[in-house]
Amino acid sequence: MTAELVRGQNHTLPQTRLEIRVSAGTPVVAGATLGDERGTVRGVEWIAHPGSPQLSGIEVSRQAAADHRLAVDLEALPDGVHRVTVLLALPVGVGGPTRFGAVPAPFVAVTGLDGAEIATFTLTGLDAESAVSALELYRRQDAWKVRAVGQGYAGGLAEMLADQGVAEAAGLAGSIQEAVTRSLARSVAPPPPRTPGGDRVRRTTGAADHRPPTPTPVPEPPEPLTDPAATGPGPAAAGSAGAGPINYAHPGRQHAAPPTPPPTAPPAQPGQPAQPVAGDATGWSMDERLYNQIWGMFEDLARAVAAYRSAVDFAESRMDQELDRALSDPRNRIGGAGDRARETARAKRDELTSRAREALDRDLAQLAAESAVVEPALPAAYAGWGNPVWHAHRIPMEIPMALRIGDLHLPERTDLRIPLLVRLPLERGIWVDSGRAASEAAAPIDTDRLRRLAMETAVAHVARLLAVYPPGEFAVHVIDPAGSAAGPLAPLVDAGVLAGPPAAGPGGVASVLAHLTRRVDLVQMAVRAGAADSLPPDLDTGEQLLVVNDFPHGFDDRAVTQLRYLADEGPSVGVHLLMVADREEASAYGPVLDPLWRSLLRITPVADSHLADPWVGHAWTYEPSAIPPGSRVLEQVLAAVAAARRAAGR
C-alpha cells in the first residue's frame, strides 16, 4: 500500500535499500545532504551532488534532468548520519525557468529496488523558490522513516545549504551549478512537452506488469519554456544558445494540442500487442506525428532498459542479503548447508534476472517492430542517408520541424537504433569532436584520419541542412584557416552552395567573423527597436551557419572573442555554429572557452558512448549518419540544392 504524503507527514520505511524517483516535468538538479542527530551537515564530504555524485550509501545523477533515480543504502551511510535530505534545484544560467512556480509541481516517490512505491509526495504550493528540500529520510529509535518536507528557498541552493549549516554555502552552490552546466554539453535536449492526456499511444503490453510504477503525470507549465522576447527574423525564432530548456512550439503552429489521429491498423487480438503504425502520435501534420513518435520510442527504450537494469540490481542485492543471512549462522558454514544456501540464493537471482530479461525482450521486440514500420515512412529530414527517400527528395518550400544527425542505441540491443533529431532552426550549436583523447573509440585512430572523418561528418550535416531549407533561406560560411579540409569540403565547393570560398588565413578568419558579427548586431538592434524594415538592403536575413574547422588555428584573441559572441548571441537571431575541433588543442586559452563548449551539443565522427537521455540518464552510443559506401547521394542532394537556388534566382 503506497502512502501518499502531505507536507510534514511521515511514514515508516520497511527496508533500507531504496530508490528515490523524481519527476519534475522540466530539468532539475537533484542532490542529497547527510545530517547528524541535530541535522547539521558536517562538511562537503556529506553532500552528494552532480559534481560529486557518489557517497557511501547514496548516489545521485550527474546532470540536470526531468526525471531522476537516486540510489540509497541506509545501512551503508557513514557513522553518525541520522538524516538524509533530498534536494531539488532549478539550474541557473541556462535560459530555463527560474522559479518552481512556473513549472509543474515536482513528484517524488520512495520505492524499493523492485520498483514498488513505498511513499509519494507532490511538492505543491511553490512559487518564487528556486530550490527545495523535498524529503527527509531520518533515523528514529533504530528505525528509518521518510518525512515529506517541501521547504522552498527563494535564495536557491546557497540559501538551502546555508540553512543546513554548510560552510561556504555560496561557493559550493556555484560549483554545483557549474558541474550541471558542464554536463549539459553531453545531454540530449529534452523532448517536447506532452499533452495532459499523453501525446503518444502506449502499446506496450505484458511487460508493463514488470516495470516500476509510473507517477501520475502533472500538468504542463502554462507558459513557454523560453523567453518569448528572444526572437529573430524569419518564420520562427530559434532558442538561446545556451543548453537550457527549449521552446518546442512548432513555428507558426497553434499551441493547443491536436486530437489523436484515428488508428489506421486493425485492432489487435485480445492479449496481443497492437500492430505498429507510422505516425500514431498526435500532431498537426505527419511530420509532427512522426517526430513525436520517435521521441516516444526513445523514451520507451530508455525506461524499459532502466526497469531491466533496476530489476537485475534488485536480484543481485537480494542474493547478497540472503547469503549474508544464511552465512551469518555458524552452523551453515560447515558441511553442505552453506553450499545449498548459495545455490538457492543464486537460483532465485537467476530466476528474477530471467524474468526481467523476458520482459525486456518483449519490449525490445515491440519497439523493433515499430522501428521497422516507422523508418521507411520517415521524410528526408528524419531519414538516414541510406533511405531511398533521399533519391526522390525535392527542396521544400518550408523547413521541417527537425533534422536527423545520427542514431542512438544501448548495449542491451545494439541493432535497435533511435534517430537523434535536433529541432530546426538550430536551437543549439553542434561540435564535432576531432580529438583522439576524447573517447576510447577515437583513441586508436590516426590523428589525420580522425580529423578528416570529423570534417566529413560536418559536411554531411551541412548538406542535410541545405537540403531541407527553402532556396535562399540558409547560407553556409566556412572558416578553414590552414586549408586542411579542402578534400572533405570539395562537394560543397564544387556544387557552389557555400556563401563564399572557405576563408583561409588570419585575414579570412577576421573577415567572416566581422561579417557575421555585424549581422547579429544589426538584427538585434532592429528587433529591440521594433524596426525590422530599417535593416540594410544588403543584409541576408536568412538563417546563417558558420562552420569552423581546426579551431583554434588561425584565431587570435579578438577572433576568439567574436566566436564566443556568435555562439552566445547568434542563435536568437538566426546565426548558428558548427565547430570541428579538438578541445585539448584549445586548452591554451584556458577557461575562457568553457562556456563555448558547454553551449554546443558534442557529437563524434565515430561511434561513442557519451550522450545522455533526459529521462534516466543512460549513456547512449551515438553513431553519426554515414553515407553508404559508393553512394552518390551527397552529390545528388547538393546538385538539387544548387538547381533549386538557380531556379529561385538566388
TORLO-385192 format. One line per 3 residues: for each residue z, x, y of C-alpha. Coordinates in steps of 0.02 Angstrom, whole numbers. Layout:
<rs>
Z:X:Y ~ ... .
</rs>
This chain:
<rs>
0:0:0 ~ -55:78:164 ~ 69:74:309 .
-17:30:473 ~ 97:111:600 ~ 126:69:782 .
190:190:913 ~ 365:251:866 ~ 363:183:687 .
393:299:538 ~ 354:296:354 ~ 414:400:205 .
288:521:131 ~ 280:508:-59 ~ 204:681:-82 .
195:847:7 ~ 12:895:-12 ~ -85:789:111 .
-240:769:216 ~ -238:704:393 ~ -403:625:440 .
-453:594:619 ~ -594:481:676 ~ -620:484:864 .
-796:421:899 ~ -825:573:1011 ~ -797:760:982 .
-613:806:1000 ~ -511:963:969 ~ -384:948:829 .
-234:1061:803 ~ -54:1064:746 ~ 108:1143:803 .
258:1185:695 ~ 430:1150:764 ~ 607:1195:713 .
751:1072:695 ~ 750:1046:884 ~ 561:1025:889 .
534:1192:977 ~ 379:1294:938 ~ 441:1473:916 .
278:1560:960 ~ 89:1562:944 ~ 108:1604:760 .
169:1424:738 ~ 13:1344:812 ~ -145:1304:713 .
-299:1279:823 ~ -487:1314:817 ~ -462:1497:867 .
-329:1520:731 ~ -360:1378:608 ~ -250:1432:462 .
-62:1446:449 ~ 45:1448:295 ~ 40:1267:237 .
-86:1200:362 ~ -271:1216:403 ~ -368:1135:546 .
-551:1131:596 ~ -633:1274:690 ~ -734:1160:804 .
-731:1001:905 ~ -794:855:803 ~ -790:665:796 .
-706:673:626 ~ -578:799:562 ~ -489:832:397 .
-328:932:417 ~ -252:1002:257 ~ -62:1005:246 .
54:1075:112 ~ 230:1038:172 ~ 310:1146:37 .
212:1299:95 ~ 266:1291:277 ~ 363:1440:347 .
552:1438:331 ~ 635:1348:474 ~ 495:1222:503 .
559:1045:516 ~ 416:963:609 ~ 225:965:611 .
145:885:764 ~ -40:840:756 ~ -126:867:923 .
-291:798:988 ~ -378:852:1149 ~ -544:825:1233 .
-650:984:1251 ~ -665:1041:1431 ~ -811:1116:1525 .
-946:1047:1410 ~ -1001:894:1508 ~ -915:766:1397 .
-780:635:1430 ~ -626:699:1522 ~ -503:560:1479 .
-462:465:1321 ~ -476:301:1416 ~ -665:324:1420 .
-686:347:1232 ~ -647:243:1076 ~ -464:241:1026 .
-437:384:901 ~ -390:332:724 ~ -278:444:619 .
-243:424:433 ~ -122:520:320 ~ -193:524:144 .
-159:602:-23 ~ -279:730:-93 ~ -362:590:-190 .
-408:504:-27 ~ -283:360:-45 ~ -214:312:125 .
-25:326:148 ~ -11:282:333 ~ -131:249:477 .
-114:244:665 ~ -237:192:802 ~ -197:276:968 .
-221:132:1089 ~ -166:120:1270 ~ -227:292:1326 .
-307:308:1498 ~ -307:467:1605 ~ -239:577:1466 .
-349:718:1400 ~ -229:774:1263 ~ -114:677:1149 .
20:708:1017 ~ -44:591:881 ~ 76:606:734 .
232:697:680 ~ 274:746:502 ~ 460:781:503 .
597:826:379 ~ 746:709:362 ~ 880:745:231 .
763:844:116 ~ 628:709:128 ~ 473:709:235 .
418:564:344 ~ 274:527:463 ~ 301:453:636 .
167:378:749 ~ 187:464:919 ~ 38:432:1034 .
112:530:1180 ~ -28:571:1302 ~ -38:708:1434 .
-147:696:1589 ~ -124:884:1612 ~ -212:917:1447 .
-170:1046:1316 ~ -73:1156:1436 ~ 49:1017:1481 .
67:963:1300 ~ 103:1139:1236 ~ 224:1171:1378 .
316:1011:1330 ~ 345:1086:1158 ~ 419:1244:1229 .
269:1358:1210 ~ 275:1509:1323 ~ 114:1547:1420 .
52:1373:1378 ~ -88:1376:1507 ~ -161:1539:1441 .
-153:1479:1261 ~ -235:1314:1308 ~ -376:1410:1392 .
-403:1519:1239 ~ -408:1366:1126 ~ -540:1282:1233 .
-637:1446:1239 ~ -637:1453:1048 ~ -701:1274:1043 .
-840:1313:1166 ~ -894:1464:1063 ~ -905:1357:907 .
-1024:1235:992 ~ -1167:1361:975 ~ -1163:1334:786 .
-1138:1147:787 ~ -1274:1018:764 ~ -1269:891:905 .
-1183:729:854 ~ -1292:581:806 ~ -1323:432:918 .
-1181:307:935 ~ -1179:168:806 ~ -1177:-15:848 .
-1015:-109:809 ~ -1094:-178:651 ~ -1166:-11:598 .
-1345:43:631 ~ -1381:89:452 ~ -1388:-22:299 .
-1270:56:171 ~ -1348:52:-1 ~ -1231:168:-96 .
-1156:79:-247 ~ -1044:133:-387 ~ -994:300:-313 .
-909:214:-167 ~ -762:175:-281 ~ -729:361:-299 .
-736:402:-113 ~ -589:412:5 ~ -570:252:107 .
-662:248:272 ~ -565:199:429 ~ -611:38:514 .
-744:78:644 ~ -691:71:825 ~ -799:3:966 .
-910:123:1060 ~ -864:176:1237 ~ -930:59:1371 .
-1006:198:1474 ~ -1137:334:1442 ~ -1076:497:1369 .
-1162:598:1505 ~ -1159:594:1693 ~ -1294:468:1745 .
-1322:568:1904 ~ -1390:715:1805 ~ -1568:652:1807 .
-1733:736:1830 ~ -1914:690:1858 ~ -2023:605:1731 .
-1992:459:1615 ~ -1823:517:1553 ~ -1681:630:1605 .
-1625:774:1498 ~ -1442:806:1468 ~ -1340:950:1531 .
-1375:1124:1472 ~ -1200:1129:1402 ~ -1166:1088:1221 .
-1059:935:1253 ~ -1090:753:1209 ~ -1266:695:1245 .
-1334:530:1310 ~ -1434:463:1163 ~ -1509:315:1255 .
-1695:315:1222 ~ -1797:344:1381 ~ -1839:177:1459 .
-1755:78:1321 ~ -1636:-67:1337 ~ -1458:-21:1293 .
-1424:-175:1187 ~ -1437:-143:1001 ~ -1590:-221:920 .
-1572:-331:766 ~ -1577:-252:595 ~ -1756:-258:530 .
-1789:-376:385 ~ -1797:-291:215 ~ -1971:-251:155 .
-1924:-217:-27 ~ -1873:-345:-159 ~ -1686:-364:-181 .
-1603:-256:-310 ~ -1546:-323:-477 ~ -1359:-356:-488 .
-1264:-195:-515 ~ -1414:-88:-467 ~ -1439:7:-304 .
-1564:-66:-181 ~ -1735:12:-179 ~ -1751:134:-33 .
-1859:82:112 ~ -1925:192:251 ~ -1864:132:421 .
-1722:19:362 ~ -1607:67:507 ~ -1603:-26:672 .
-1716:22:816 ~ -1844:-41:940 ~ -1987:50:853 .
-2023:125:684 ~ -1995:300:755 ~ -1823:249:815 .
-1781:168:648 ~ -1833:323:554 ~ -1733:431:673 .
-1576:329:642 ~ -1611:325:456 ~ -1622:515:447 .
-1455:530:537 ~ -1382:404:414 ~ -1443:509:267 .
-1370:664:349 ~ -1201:580:366 ~ -1206:506:190 .
-1239:676:114 ~ -1102:758:218 ~ -972:630:169 .
-1023:619:-14 ~ -1005:807:-34 ~ -841:805:63 .
-773:672:-56 ~ -827:775:-207 ~ -751:935:-141 .
-590:844:-98 ~ -582:771:-274 ~ -608:943:-352 .
-470:1015:-243 ~ -356:873:-295 ~ -393:905:-479 .
-355:1090:-460 ~ -195:1053:-364 ~ -137:927:-493 .
-168:1052:-634 ~ -66:1184:-543 ~ 78:1064:-514 .
80:1007:-695 ~ 78:1187:-756 ~ 219:1232:-638 .
325:1088:-701 ~ 288:1123:-883 ~ 317:1311:-875 .
474:1296:-769 ~ 560:1238:-929 ~ 607:1396:-1028 .
580:1301:-1191 ~ 395:1287:-1151 ~ 372:1474:-1127 .
384:1516:-1311 ~ 287:1456:-1459 ~ 139:1340:-1436 .
216:1222:-1310 ~ 155:1324:-1162 ~ -20:1335:-1232 .
-25:1148:-1263 ~ 35:1114:-1085 ~ -103:1225:-1016 .
-235:1140:-1124 ~ -176:966:-1073 ~ -174:1010:-888 .
-346:1089:-896 ~ -416:941:-991 ~ -354:823:-856 .
-428:937:-723 ~ -595:941:-812 ~ -595:751:-832 .
-561:722:-646 ~ -691:851:-596 ~ -819:775:-713 .
-791:600:-643 ~ -807:667:-466 ~ -970:755:-512 .
-1039:597:-591 ~ -1003:501:-431 ~ -1083:638:-327 .
-1236:645:-439 ~ -1262:457:-418 ~ -1252:475:-230 .
-1368:625:-229 ~ -1495:538:-340 ~ -1497:389:-224 .
-1518:499:-70 ~ -1656:598:-157 ~ -1747:435:-194 .
-1728:383:-13 ~ -1791:552:46 ~ -1943:536:-67 .
-1986:372:20 ~ -1943:425:198 ~ -2027:595:203 .
-2207:534:180 ~ -2179:398:311 ~ -2124:515:450 .
-2227:532:608 ~ -2291:705:652 ~ -2144:745:766 .
-2022:719:622 ~ -2132:786:482 ~ -2141:958:405 .
-2295:1065:429 ~ -2350:1027:252 ~ -2357:840:283 .
-2538:776:289 ~ -2495:677:446 ~ -2523:835:547 .
-2705:845:496 ~ -2738:674:574 ~ -2624:699:723 .
-2681:645:895 ~ -2595:698:1055 ~ -2486:548:1105 .
-2476:456:1270 ~ -2285:460:1272 ~ -2157:579:1199 .
-2066:537:1037 ~ -1877:521:1025 ~ -1852:687:935 .
-1931:840:857 ~ -1902:920:688 ~ -1854:1103:699 .
-1807:1135:518 ~ -1714:1071:366 ~ -1532:1070:312 .
-1458:1071:137 ~ -1295:1100:45 ~ -1265:1204:-113 .
-1222:1051:-218 ~ -1408:1008:-219 ~ -1521:1130:-131 .
-1681:1030:-157 ~ -1614:882:-57 ~ -1667:925:120 .
-1619:831:278 ~ -1734:854:428 ~ -1645:933:577 .
-1701:832:728 ~ -1668:875:911 ~ -1688:747:1048 .
-1828:754:1175 ~ -1831:802:1314 ~ -1734:953:1252 .
-1553:924:1296 ~ -1501:1096:1237 ~ -1596:1260:1236 .
-1638:1350:1074 ~ -1601:1529:1024 ~ -1698:1604:879 .
-1586:1744:819 ~ -1685:1903:780 ~ -1531:2008:738 .
-1505:2085:567 ~ -1316:2087:586 ~ -1306:1902:625 .
-1314:1842:444 ~ -1312:1903:265 ~ -1486:1833:235 .
-1559:1936:378 ~ -1469:2099:339 ~ -1590:2167:206 .
-1746:2127:309 ~ -1832:2264:407 ~ -1795:2251:593 .
-1978:2242:647 ~ -2019:2111:516 ~ -1869:2006:564 .
-1919:2010:748 ~ -2095:1957:702 ~ -2027:1815:594 .
-1916:1759:738 ~ -2063:1755:859 ~ -2174:1665:734 .
-2036:1534:716 ~ -2030:1514:904 ~ -2220:1496:915 .
-2217:1360:783 ~ -2086:1264:884 ~ -2190:1285:1043 .
-2343:1217:954 ~ -2244:1065:896 ~ -2181:1032:1072 .
-2355:1046:1146 ~ -2424:929:1012 ~ -2301:787:1044 .
-2309:783:1235 ~ -2446:691:1329 ~ -2578:807:1404 .
-2515:897:1559 ~ -2334:843:1541 ~ -2271:1001:1456 .
-2303:1179:1516 ~ -2254:1338:1424 ~ -2215:1504:1509 .
-2189:1662:1406 ~ -2096:1822:1451 ~ -2138:1966:1334 .
-2084:2120:1435 ~ -2149:2254:1317 ~ -2294:2155:1243 .
-2215:2172:1070 ~ -2252:1991:1023 ~ -2440:1998:1052 .
-2476:1962:869 ~ -2368:1806:847 ~ -2419:1742:1020 .
-2605:1757:983 ~ -2628:1575:925 ~ -2555:1510:1089 .
-2653:1633:1196 ~ -2817:1607:1104 ~ -2802:1417:1118 .
-2772:1431:1306 ~ -2620:1316:1302 ~ -2499:1428:1400 .
-2467:1407:1586 ~ -2522:1587:1609 ~ -2536:1751:1515 .
-2373:1814:1438 ~ -2277:1904:1575 ~ -2250:2090:1543 .
-2150:2224:1631 ~ -2013:2201:1761 ~ -2138:2129:1886 .
-2197:1996:1766 ~ -2019:1950:1720 ~ -1970:1933:1904 .
-2124:1828:1945 ~ -2098:1698:1808 ~ -1911:1685:1840 .
-1939:1664:2027 ~ -2069:1528:1996 ~ -1955:1426:1882 .
-1800:1455:1990 ~ -1896:1387:2140 ~ -1946:1233:2040 .
-1765:1199:1989 ~ -1704:1220:2168 ~ -1837:1107:2244 .
-1818:967:2116 ~ -1628:972:2129 ~ -1637:958:2318 .
-1762:815:2307 ~ -1656:720:2181 ~ -1496:741:2283 .
-1584:686:2442 ~ -1674:542:2356 ~ -1837:613:2422 .
-1945:646:2269 ~ -2101:610:2372 ~ -2066:764:2477 .
-2097:888:2337 ~ -2238:1012:2372 ~ -2405:955:2301 .
-2424:1116:2201 ~ -2261:1086:2107 ~ -2284:1040:1924 .
-2157:901:1890 ~ -2193:900:1703 ~ -2071:974:1578 .
-2069:1165:1578 ~ -2021:1280:1434 ~ -1980:1464:1459 .
-1999:1571:1303 ~ -1911:1739:1318 ~ -1946:1873:1187 .
-1849:2033:1157 ~ -1710:1995:1282 ~ -1635:2093:1371 .
-1780:2218:1375 ~ -1859:2215:1549 ~ -1713:2118:1628 .
-1612:2191:1772 ~ -1453:2114:1839 ~ -1546:1996:1956 .
-1659:1935:1816 ~ -1508:1906:1703 ~ -1425:1802:1840 .
-1584:1698:1861 ~ -1597:1670:1674 ~ -1418:1608:1667 .
-1455:1493:1814 ~ -1605:1419:1723 ~ -1501:1393:1565 .
-1363:1306:1663 ~ -1462:1203:1788 ~ -1636:1191:1714 .
-1621:1057:1579 ~ -1561:923:1701 ~ -1723:941:1799 .
-1844:975:1657 ~ -1839:1164:1634 ~ -1791:1219:1459 .
-1759:1385:1372 ~ -1813:1456:1205 ~ -1740:1629:1176 .
-1792:1754:1042 ~ -1658:1887:1046 ~ -1531:1993:955 .
-1364:1958:1035 ~ -1298:2131:993 ~ -1434:2209:1100 .
-1372:2108:1248 ~ -1192:2165:1224 ~ -1211:2294:1364 .
-1199:2152:1489 ~ -1027:2109:1421 ~ -951:1934:1425 .
-1058:1882:1574 ~ -1188:1816:1450 ~ -1066:1724:1335 .
-1095:1556:1423 ~ -1282:1579:1399 ~ -1267:1599:1211 .
-1145:1455:1196 ~ -1264:1338:1287 ~ -1401:1366:1157 .
-1425:1299:981 ~ -1437:1452:869 ~ -1565:1446:730 .
-1632:1584:619 ~ -1804:1638:558 ~ -1738:1646:378 .
-1629:1527:279 ~ -1449:1548:333 ~ -1285:1450:315 .
-1222:1440:493 ~ -1241:1263:560 ~ -1101:1135:551 .
-1117:946:545 ~ -1021:839:671 ~ -926:737:539 .
-835:851:418 ~ -894:1024:471 ~ -984:1082:314 .
-1078:1247:329 ~ -1259:1191:305 ~ -1402:1305:257 .
-1536:1296:390 ~ -1717:1332:345 ~ -1850:1344:481 .
-2005:1235:470 ~ -2127:1352:385 ~ -2315:1337:394 .
-2387:1332:216 ~ -2469:1497:165 ~ -2655:1497:203 .
-2644:1338:306 ~ -2740:1323:470 ~ -2632:1178:530 .
-2561:1279:676 ~ -2733:1323:743 ~ -2793:1143:717 .
-2645:1072:812 ~ -2667:1193:958 ~ -2853:1156:964 .
-2811:970:977 ~ -2690:1009:1119 ~ -2823:1108:1213 .
-2954:972:1187 ~ -2836:836:1248 ~ -2799:937:1405 .
-2983:962:1441 ~ -3016:777:1418 ~ -2875:736:1538 .
-2939:863:1664 ~ -2779:968:1655 .
</rs>
